[in-house]
Structures are given as C-alpha cells and as structure tokens.
Amino acid sequence: MTIQEREKLTANFRALQALGETGLAETRAALSHLEKALPVPGDARIALVDAGGVAAEWVSAPAVETAAGKALLYLHGGGYVYCGPGTHRLLAYNLSAATGMPCLLAAYRLAPEYPYPAAVEDAVAAYGWLLAQGYQADRLAVAGDSAGGGLTLATMLRLQQLGLPLPAAIACLSPWTDLTMAGASIVGKVAADPLVQPADLERCASWYLGKGDRTAPLASPLFGDLAGLPPLLIQVGSEEILLDDASRLAARATAAGVTVDYQCWDQMFHVWQLYAPMLSEGRDAIASVGEFLGQHVH
C-alpha cells in the first residue's frame, strides 16, 4: 500500500467515524455506505435463504460449483452491533472465488436490540442448518472478521458443548476475542489505528453484553478452552488496536494443541481484506485464506 493510498483510506475512515459519533442509527447508516462503495460484480450469484431461522444469503463467484458439497459459513464483523450482508457481500464473493466454495453470509441478530447470546445462537443455528442440508462437517469451513472472528470462535466452543461436529477449518480476520480489552495494543496502537478506537469497542461491548461477565468464553473466546478446535488461520494488521487480541489467541491456541497459521500483515489496518478492489494486500490476504482453507476442506 502506498502512502497516498493509506492517506486516502485513513481520511475516509475518519470521515466515517465523524458521521457515526451522533448515535447508533447514524453509525449504522454511515457504515451502510460500504454496500455502494464496494459493490459485488455483476456475475455474482446471490440467493436469499432461511438458514434455520436465521436470515442469510448464498453468495457465490461464477466459477464455483455449488453442487460440490463444500461450503463456507461467513460471520460478518461490526462489533455485534453494526453491518450485515450488504457491507460484507463483496468480501463473501471474493472469499467464494478464492476458496471455490459458496459462501453462506449469515445476518445474525444485532445488539442492542438482541444482546448476547443472540449472535452465538444464530451462528450455531446457521451451522446446524448446513448440517441438516446434508453438508458433512469435514467439508465445511467457518470464517469471520472482527466481532465475526470472535463469533467464529464462540461458535466452535458452543458446538463442542452441544456435541456437534466441528468444521474442517476456521479463519479469523482481525478478530475481537477479548471484550475485557486487556490487550496492550488497545492503548499502544491507538495512535496508529485509523479505524477503531477503544471507545468504539467499549460502546459495542456494553451494548452486546450489558453487565454480563466479559470473561465468559462465549463472549470473549480468548478465555475459553481452545483444545480441539479445527485448524485456525488468523490474519491481523500490524497497526490495529486489536493486534494483541489476535497474537494472544494464536499463543493460547497453539498451547492448546491447535494447528495455527498466524499472519501479521505489516502496515495493515482493521479488516483490510474488505478493500481488496483497491489494495493488493487485501487481494493477497484473501488468496491466503483460500489457500489455507483449501488445504483443510477436502
């Protein structure tokens, strides 16, 4: 990424933050600009579906064979409060192209209207729906960014509690794994992060969890028992305040015996993969996700 590209994106991010400072509805409206700013190509195949009571979209690139019996469940970011299929449809399309799998983009319920554990319940329901449709667990993958990355991990922990088979692999992009916000980078990277600030995380955590226990594993999966998780890809940018959420996850998962591919991308910001049309690093990161999942989803 060139200095000019970074400055342009940073300016856009700051403008977006300013638009959203007046309240929940305004922030949601401001973020919805991504659907127009990052449209999917005209050859995208999109189909609405009820995935076990959860609104969802099948998003597929044109070369993807939907009858191959493989699928990727994607859980979008947004602090459990913002975003949805519209903001992440292009990312789902790009991941479909990179993995060769159709992507089920779940519109799980958002806080504060639907606080914890609604998001976990919906993610588990969508995954269970895939199993009920005849997909074999070893031909499934689950991925998510930011809060969706944390939700991916929480979903794995809940599936283990329920005795359901886990997918072949999971991928977490800039994951938010610790709602206590104890990572040193929360403060140490605050000046470098062009997109996320501690006050943003605190606001979302309060809306999502209320006065609940922020160390509960299904809310902050960093504190869960990670043993038995599928092979895990973690991508994070070096300039993120969530850097330590990712690095501590990698360390704890590795110590628990999980196969981990931890990638810290130099000079990258929060969920830069969204901006693949304008960033070669975004395209490269998505290709890396495709390579990792392709190694494990047979």
C-alpha positions as CSV (number, residue, x, y, z in Angstrom):
1,M,0.0,0.0,0.0
2,T,1.4,3.4,-1.0
3,I,1.5,6.4,1.3
4,Q,-1.1,8.0,-0.9
5,E,-3.5,5.0,-0.7
6,R,-3.1,4.9,3.1
7,E,-3.8,8.6,3.5
8,K,-6.9,8.4,1.3
9,L,-8.3,5.4,3.2
10,T,-7.4,7.0,6.5
11,A,-9.3,10.2,5.6
12,N,-12.3,8.1,4.5
13,F,-12.2,6.2,7.8
14,R,-12.0,9.4,9.9
15,A,-14.9,10.9,8.0
16,L,-16.9,7.7,8.6
17,Q,-16.1,7.9,12.3
18,A,-17.3,11.5,12.5
19,L,-20.6,10.6,10.8
20,G,-21.2,7.9,13.3
21,E,-20.5,9.8,16.5
22,T,-24.0,11.1,16.9
23,G,-25.7,7.7,17.7
24,L,-26.5,4.1,16.8
25,A,-28.8,4.8,13.9
26,E,-26.4,7.3,12.4
27,T,-23.4,5.0,12.7
28,R,-25.4,2.1,11.0
29,A,-26.4,4.4,8.2
30,A,-22.8,5.6,7.8
31,L,-21.5,2.1,7.6
32,S,-24.1,1.1,5.1
33,H,-22.2,3.2,2.5
34,L,-19.9,0.2,2.1
35,E,-22.6,-1.6,0.1
36,K,-22.5,1.1,-2.6
37,A,-18.7,1.8,-2.3
38,L,-17.8,-1.9,-2.6
39,P,-20.4,-3.5,-4.9
40,V,-20.3,-7.1,-6.0
41,P,-19.5,-7.9,-9.6
42,G,-22.5,-8.4,-11.9
43,D,-21.7,-12.1,-12.2
44,A,-22.2,-12.8,-8.5
45,R,-24.8,-15.4,-7.7
46,I,-26.9,-14.4,-4.7
47,A,-29.8,-16.2,-3.2
48,L,-31.7,-15.4,0.0
49,V,-32.3,-18.2,2.3
50,D,-33.7,-19.0,5.8
51,A,-30.9,-20.8,7.5
52,G,-32.5,-22.5,10.4
53,G,-34.5,-19.3,11.3
54,V,-31.5,-17.0,10.5
55,A,-31.8,-14.7,7.5
56,A,-28.8,-15.4,5.2
57,E,-27.5,-15.1,1.7
58,W,-25.7,-17.6,-0.5
59,V,-23.0,-15.7,-2.3
60,S,-21.0,-17.4,-5.0
61,A,-18.5,-16.5,-7.6
62,P,-19.4,-17.7,-11.1
63,A,-16.8,-20.5,-11.3
64,V,-17.9,-22.0,-8.0
65,E,-19.6,-25.4,-8.3
66,T,-22.4,-25.2,-5.7
67,A,-23.1,-29.0,-6.0
68,A,-19.6,-29.9,-4.8
69,G,-20.7,-30.4,-1.3
70,K,-18.5,-27.8,0.3
71,A,-19.5,-24.5,1.9
72,L,-18.1,-21.6,3.9
73,L,-20.2,-20.0,6.6
74,Y,-19.2,-16.4,7.0
75,L,-19.9,-14.2,10.1
76,H,-19.6,-10.5,9.4
77,G,-17.9,-8.0,11.8
78,G,-19.3,-4.8,13.2
79,G,-18.9,-5.1,17.0
80,Y,-22.1,-7.3,17.2
81,V,-23.9,-4.0,16.6
82,Y,-23.3,-2.9,13.1
83,C,-23.0,-4.1,9.5
84,G,-24.7,-7.1,7.8
85,P,-24.7,-8.9,4.4
86,G,-24.8,-5.6,2.5
87,T,-21.5,-4.4,3.9
88,H,-19.7,-7.7,3.6
89,R,-21.2,-9.2,0.3
90,L,-18.1,-8.3,-1.7
91,L,-15.8,-9.9,0.8
92,A,-18.0,-13.0,0.7
93,Y,-17.9,-13.0,-3.1
94,N,-14.1,-12.7,-3.0
95,L,-13.7,-15.5,-0.5
96,S,-16.0,-17.7,-2.6
97,A,-13.8,-17.1,-5.6
98,A,-10.6,-17.8,-3.5
99,T,-11.9,-20.9,-1.8
100,G,-14.0,-22.4,-4.6
101,M,-16.9,-22.7,-2.1
102,P,-20.3,-21.0,-2.0
103,C,-20.4,-18.6,1.0
104,L,-23.4,-18.6,3.4
105,L,-23.4,-15.0,4.7
106,A,-25.4,-15.0,7.9
107,A,-27.4,-12.0,9.1
108,Y,-27.3,-12.8,12.7
109,R,-29.3,-10.6,15.2
110,L,-27.5,-7.5,16.4
111,A,-27.3,-5.7,19.7
112,P,-28.5,-3.7,21.5
113,E,-31.9,-4.9,20.2
114,Y,-30.7,-8.5,20.6
115,P,-27.9,-8.8,23.1
116,Y,-25.6,-11.7,23.9
117,P,-26.0,-14.6,23.3
118,A,-28.3,-14.0,20.3
119,A,-25.4,-13.8,17.9
120,V,-24.0,-17.1,19.1
121,E,-27.4,-18.8,18.9
122,D,-27.9,-17.6,15.4
123,A,-24.4,-18.6,14.2
124,V,-24.9,-22.1,15.7
125,A,-28.3,-22.3,14.1
126,A,-26.9,-21.4,10.7
127,Y,-24.2,-24.0,11.0
128,G,-26.7,-26.6,12.2
129,W,-28.8,-25.8,9.1
130,L,-25.9,-26.6,6.9
131,L,-25.5,-30.0,8.5
132,A,-29.3,-30.6,8.2
133,Q,-29.0,-29.8,4.4
134,G,-26.6,-32.7,4.1
135,Y,-23.2,-30.9,4.3
136,Q,-20.6,-33.0,6.0
137,A,-18.7,-31.2,8.7
138,D,-15.3,-32.1,7.2
139,R,-16.4,-30.2,4.0
140,L,-17.4,-27.1,5.8
141,A,-15.4,-24.0,7.0
142,V,-16.3,-21.1,9.1
143,A,-14.8,-17.6,9.0
144,G,-15.4,-14.1,10.2
145,D,-13.9,-10.7,10.7
146,S,-13.6,-8.5,13.8
147,A,-16.5,-9.4,16.1
148,G,-17.4,-12.1,13.5
149,G,-13.9,-13.5,14.1
150,G,-14.7,-13.7,17.8
151,L,-18.1,-15.1,17.0
152,T,-16.5,-17.8,14.8
153,L,-14.5,-19.0,17.9
154,A,-17.5,-18.7,20.2
155,T,-19.5,-20.8,17.7
156,M,-16.8,-23.5,17.9
157,L,-16.9,-23.6,21.7
158,R,-20.7,-23.8,21.7
159,L,-20.7,-26.6,19.1
160,Q,-18.3,-28.5,21.3
161,Q,-20.7,-28.0,24.3
162,L,-23.6,-29.3,22.1
163,G,-21.6,-32.3,20.9
164,L,-21.9,-31.3,17.2
165,P,-19.1,-32.0,14.7
166,L,-16.7,-29.1,14.1
167,P,-15.9,-27.8,10.6
168,A,-12.6,-28.8,8.8
169,A,-11.1,-25.3,9.4
170,I,-11.8,-21.8,10.6
171,A,-10.4,-18.4,9.7
172,C,-10.4,-15.2,11.8
173,L,-9.7,-11.9,10.2
174,S,-8.7,-9.1,12.7
175,P,-10.6,-11.0,15.4
176,W,-12.1,-9.3,18.5
177,T,-11.5,-12.0,21.1
178,D,-11.3,-10.2,24.4
179,L,-14.2,-8.0,25.5
180,T,-12.3,-7.0,28.7
181,M,-10.0,-5.1,26.3
182,A,-6.9,-6.1,28.3
183,G,-4.5,-6.4,25.3
184,A,-1.6,-3.9,25.5
185,S,-2.3,-2.9,21.9
186,I,-5.7,-1.4,22.8
187,V,-3.7,1.5,24.2
188,G,-0.3,1.0,22.5
189,K,-1.7,1.1,18.9
190,V,-4.4,3.8,19.5
191,A,-2.4,6.5,17.6
192,A,-1.7,4.1,14.7
193,D,-5.1,2.6,14.2
194,P,-7.0,4.6,11.6
195,L,-10.3,2.8,12.0
196,V,-11.1,1.5,15.5
197,Q,-10.8,3.3,18.8
198,P,-11.1,2.0,22.4
199,A,-14.3,4.0,22.9
200,D,-15.8,2.2,19.9
201,L,-15.1,-1.2,21.4
202,E,-16.4,-0.2,24.8
203,R,-19.6,1.1,23.4
204,C,-20.2,-2.1,21.4
205,A,-19.2,-4.4,24.4
206,S,-21.7,-2.6,26.6
207,W,-24.5,-2.9,24.1
208,Y,-23.7,-6.5,23.4
209,L,-23.1,-7.8,26.9
210,G,-24.6,-5.3,29.2
211,K,-23.4,-6.0,32.8
212,G,-22.7,-9.6,31.9
213,D,-19.3,-11.3,32.5
214,R,-16.9,-10.1,29.9
215,T,-14.6,-13.1,30.6
216,A,-17.3,-15.6,29.7
217,P,-15.8,-17.8,26.9
218,L,-18.8,-17.4,24.6
219,A,-18.4,-13.7,24.8
220,S,-14.6,-13.5,25.0
221,P,-13.4,-16.8,23.4
222,L,-9.8,-15.9,24.3
223,F,-10.6,-17.1,27.8
224,G,-12.2,-20.4,26.6
225,D,-10.7,-23.9,26.4
226,L,-9.4,-23.9,22.8
227,A,-8.3,-27.5,22.8
228,G,-9.9,-29.5,20.0
229,L,-10.5,-26.5,17.7
230,P,-10.1,-27.1,13.9
231,P,-7.0,-25.7,12.1
232,L,-7.1,-22.0,12.6
233,L,-5.9,-19.1,10.3
234,I,-5.5,-15.7,12.0
235,Q,-4.9,-12.6,10.0
236,V,-4.3,-9.2,11.7
237,G,-2.8,-5.9,10.7
238,S,0.3,-4.5,12.5
239,E,-1.5,-1.2,13.0
240,E,-4.6,-2.4,14.8
241,I,-5.5,-1.9,18.4
242,L,-6.8,-5.5,18.2
243,L,-3.3,-6.8,17.4
244,D,-2.9,-8.4,20.8
245,D,-6.4,-10.0,20.6
246,A,-5.0,-11.9,17.6
247,S,-1.5,-12.6,18.9
248,R,-2.7,-13.8,22.3
249,L,-5.3,-16.0,20.5
250,A,-2.5,-17.5,18.4
251,A,-0.4,-18.2,21.5
252,R,-3.2,-19.8,23.5
253,A,-4.5,-21.9,20.6
254,T,-1.0,-23.2,19.9
255,A,-0.5,-24.0,23.5
256,A,-3.8,-25.9,23.4
257,G,-2.5,-28.1,20.5
258,V,-4.4,-26.3,17.8
259,T,-2.9,-26.1,14.3
260,V,-2.4,-22.3,13.9
261,D,-1.3,-20.2,10.9
262,Y,-0.8,-16.7,12.4
263,Q,-0.2,-13.9,9.9
264,C,0.6,-10.3,11.0
265,W,0.5,-8.1,7.9
266,D,2.8,-5.1,8.0
267,Q,1.2,-1.7,7.9
268,M,-2.3,-3.1,7.6
269,F,-5.4,-1.8,9.4
270,H,-8.6,-3.4,10.7
271,V,-10.2,-5.9,8.2
272,W,-8.2,-4.5,5.2
273,Q,-9.5,-7.5,3.3
274,L,-12.7,-5.6,2.7
275,Y,-10.8,-3.2,0.5
276,A,-9.4,-5.8,-1.9
277,P,-10.5,-3.8,-5.0
278,M,-8.1,-1.1,-4.1
279,L,-5.4,-2.8,-2.1
280,S,-3.1,-5.5,-3.4
281,E,-2.6,-6.6,0.3
282,G,-6.3,-7.2,0.5
283,R,-6.3,-9.4,-2.5
284,D,-3.2,-11.3,-1.3
285,A,-4.7,-11.8,2.1
286,I,-7.9,-13.3,0.6
287,A,-5.8,-15.5,-1.6
288,S,-4.0,-16.7,1.6
289,V,-7.4,-17.5,3.2
290,G,-8.3,-19.5,0.1
291,E,-5.0,-21.5,0.2
292,F,-5.4,-22.3,3.9
293,L,-9.0,-23.4,3.7
294,G,-8.2,-25.4,0.5
295,Q,-5.6,-27.3,2.4
296,H,-8.1,-28.5,5.0
297,V,-11.5,-28.7,3.4
298,H,-11.3,-31.7,1.1
